[in-house]
């Protein structure tokens, strides 16, 4: 009886059609690169939007905390709204000499950094100066730490500007275009002094994202400024940006001159972080904010201006 033994075949295994054994062809590599580029093109805007959204959320939260400190200071002062800039007039109840304001090292401040609201609000923010700054503002703050001008720079450039012209008042002006000075001449008060006066807290703007830029200034294009100013006013009417050729109102920022958008920084997809007196926050465009009913408690229409008595 003959026994037959199977002899293993030496036939080669079929090649891997997926290219793992033989590598990619040039065409396959080009397809992979093209697909990768396409995916990145799709993902990058999504990632960028997510980053912008995160920054906006952070700023809105900071604005809300700032408003809490602002309202607490009002409660401690029997309902008075914090003065945006103290007076240099000794006969004024808000003369700077009536206030003791501490700087970052615990020493008493003097001069303009004392008059601005930032350092006076700090005790209501648990003395955490970082509460006044977000984003780029924090980088500016860190760069200024330990310098001789730290308290001054910090008082000029918090990340949010206060609507102090119409809330609490700016008492450091020296001309008729200053509401406080004008009021002393006419015997009237043109800004709200107490929270109880505000008829519509939900629309009353208190703080907004801000920036300062002035051609030739050492603070060129610095995010953060301690004031924001309204689009309409009593002596200059419309004072925000206008188109050079047509002269029509413009609702855009001028990177070189922040006063042309009232120092409001629309840095979140052409929107600024804002907080109202009732505590709610929003992202708003310059067009949204070009309404005097958002700024002045007395305004009854969007292009309202202060009507002065006849001389």
Secondary structure, 3 states (H helix, E strand, C coil): CCCCCCCCCCCCCCCCCCCCCCCCCHHHHHHHHHHHHHHHHHHHHHHHHHHHHHHHHHHHHHHHHHHHHHHHHHHHCCCECCCCECECCCCCCCEHHHCCCECCCCCECCCHHHHEHHHHHHHHHCCCHHHHCCCHHHHHHHHHCCCCCHHHHHHHCCCEEECCCCECCECCCCCCCCHHHHHHHHCCCCCECEHHHCCCCCCCEEEEEEEECECCCCCCCEECCCECCCCEECCCEECCCECCCCCCECCCCCCCEHHHHCCECCCCCCCEEEEECCCCEEEECHHHHCCHHHCCCCCCCCCCCCCCCCC
